[in-house]
Amino acid sequence: MSDAEGGWDYVIVGSGAGGGTLAARLAESGMRVFVLEAGGDHLQTADPRLPDDYSVPGFHAFACENPAMRWDFTVRHYSDDTQQKRDFKADPHTGGVLYPRAATLGGCTAHNAMIFMLAHDSDWNHIRALTGDGSWSARSMRRHARKLEACHHRPLWRILRHLGLDPTGHGWDGWLQTERPPKELEAEALGDEALLNMIAVTSVEFARRLKHPLARIAQWIHSAADPNARPWRAKDFEGLCYTPVSTCSRQRIGSRERLLDVAAKHGDRLHIELNALATRVLFDAEGAACGVEYLKGSRLYKAHCNASPAPGERREVHARREVILCGGAFNTPQLLMLSGIGPAAQLRRQGIAVRVDLPGVGRNLQDRYEVAVTYRMREPWKLLEGARFERGDPVWQRWHEHRDGLYSSNGAALAFVRRSSPNLPDPDIFCMALPTQFDGYYPGFSANLRKYNDRLTWALLKAHTHNSAGTVTLQSADPRDPPRIEFHYFEEGDDTQGHDLAAVVDTIQFIRELNRPLLECGLFAEECAPGPQARTAPALAEYVRNNAWGHHASCSCPIGLRANGGVVDSSFAVHGTRRLRIVDASVFPRIPGFFVVSAVYMIAEKAAETLLQEAKRAPP
Ligand SMILES: Cc1cc2nc3c(=O)[nH]c(=O)nc-3n(C[C@H](O)[C@H](O)[C@H](O)COP(=O)(O)OP(=O)(O)OC[C@H]3O[C@@H](n4cnc5c(N)ncnc54)[C@H](O)[C@@H]3O)c2cc1C
């Protein structure tokens, strides 16, 4: 449908967790929505590997490296060259580190690890306090979580809720199914004695080392290790847990499926323009956003691993109501700046006319810190027997025929949540055990899955990081050039007290203690990383500085007052503009929870509600 045939109410840039969710809800509610997505629909390409890389939970690392949908950003953890080059993941010439993103229908929900863990109450209450807007309270935000989730991992409560009994706080009838990875990864069905030993020892050790172990165990039984349960006491989960994932019958789902479902039902109201790279927001004579200019063509963005030299065809699409940017934490600030909205001096340097001097655009970039503690097992994992991580192998057959076995899981065999310091208001550490070697993102990282069958990685994730010194700035005024992304880790950032580094070091020590009995009993042959040479806290800090990575980039266009560096207000509207909003991971003032995608889905549902209420009051 063209603009001429009635026009579009909303033009939305990006079909990821934010854009896809928002577009689907608006179209479902009667609005006419045009979605611009720079990538294609990967499942409709000729590459035979794609359907599996996308759908099979155990293949998510291959999805990250699948050439059909990957945008390879190059980022700097440090501006200091010497420090940056100590990271084995850094390119030896440029110092740049790979930061994977997916440019495809569904955005990063097409390649992420599918972990669906809710943010902490304090994350939402912080936004409420910052803005004075009560609709951001944790209590109010839970409504949006319930609206989107279809929980399938608490079967008893799924039935009992019909009797009005439901202490879990889950959503049951939403569009996003959540499941528990097969219990076999945690139990005897696969007959992996090593895994069983590890789980048993870890569980006992974990309970023993925590304060009030009985209380912890009681909580564990009570919430059945479900980290998203919000039982009678509104307390955030802590302890051993499983990792809920967004799968439907053990097959990935995300905003792609949501969009296609709504498009199938309301095709007249939802148009998804694939292979369309938005290049700037268009404004009318009164200065209100009225549309988007874009380039039609595939692989036009230079972060694409196989970028096209073709220039693309310049097109425009117009919105009667609003333009909403959902390009993610790197692309939304870039698009704003290309449209003349951002720090004036920077725009002028690139020869871009300043429409709104908004210094907060591209600042406040945040991420988690992640590191690996890796062991070599005495014997190869039994559960990896027959796993070649390819279509047709016996493990794949099991997934294909029974939706069962190793590939039905994203690989997290066991996980726990803890506080790095008892004084912290919220738990800040998530750790998961993976039966492979995983040490961050670099070209070819996914090959480790096939290479190692005798490794255990504890992947450690530090949440609620204190560093907000990351930046996204323009490298050029060419919309096809990716921006410059600098995180300024640790001492380079604004965590002046070193809380983040101390928390990660403390957790490595905790993991070591937890696993000591497994080394002593010979289940583990050796610790590969950080390795025996890194014994002291300073040595561990050095390991962390040189090896940490992140993959939940957020907060680069935060909610907040303009005078304090805010870019959008509490209703997602961009300061100093009209009819222009942002709904994606860039709007959080502080990076929420342990895993960010659930929070992005939630704010997209919230934004849809806001827009629909406003539309009721003001016809276009
Ligand atoms: C490897 C990896 C694993 C992850 N695993 C998890 C996990 O297990 N659990 C979790 O909670 N989070 C995870 N995340 C993070 C999470 O998936 C993302 O933070 C989330 O998807 C962000 O949502 P978004 O809407 O902001 O952006 P995205 O989902 O990235 O969507 C942005 C979309 O906008 C499109 N776009 C960008 N610019 C333009 C433009 N100019 N024109 C047109 N289209 C454009 C992109 O192509 C993309 O489709 C992971 C991230 C990565 C990278």
The ligand as an ORCA input file, in Angstrom:
! r2SCAN-3c Opt
* xyz 0 1
  C      24.748    -12.200     20.699
  C      23.657    -11.630     21.520
  C      22.956    -12.460     22.402
  C      21.966    -11.921     23.218
  N      21.277    -12.731     24.073
  C      20.303    -12.208     24.866
  C      19.522    -13.034     25.709
  O      19.668    -14.252     25.730
  N      18.594    -12.447     26.499
  C      18.396    -11.096     26.508
  O      17.569    -10.602     27.281
  N      19.090    -10.292     25.667
  C      20.011    -10.816     24.834
  N      20.671    -10.016     23.941
  C      20.298     -8.599     23.854
  C      18.962     -8.344     23.159
  O      18.671     -9.273     22.163
  C      18.954     -6.944     22.572
  O      19.401     -6.055     23.550
  C      17.574     -6.517     22.103
  O      17.184     -7.295     21.009
  C      17.589     -5.049     21.735
  O      16.344     -4.687     21.188
  P      16.229     -3.394     20.291
  O      14.838     -3.294     19.827
  O      16.823     -2.259     21.025
  O      17.217     -3.631     19.059
  P      17.327     -4.839     18.038
  O      16.632     -6.043     18.525
  O      18.770     -4.934     17.694
  O      16.544     -4.332     16.754
  C      16.984     -3.233     15.986
  C      16.536     -3.447     14.557
  O      16.636     -2.203     13.869
  C      17.162     -2.430     12.578
  N      17.794     -1.164     12.156
  C      18.827     -0.537     12.749
  N      19.108      0.607     12.096
  C      18.249      0.675     11.067
  C      18.059      1.621     10.026
  N      18.814      2.730      9.917
  N      17.076      1.394      9.114
  C      16.283      0.296      9.211
  N      16.439     -0.643     10.176
  C      17.406     -0.439     11.097
  C      18.142     -3.557     12.768
  O      18.374     -4.223     11.549
  C      17.394     -4.439     13.786
  O      16.570     -5.350     13.133
  C      21.662    -10.532     23.128
  C      22.346     -9.720     22.227
  C      23.342    -10.252     21.440
  C      24.063     -9.330     20.499
*
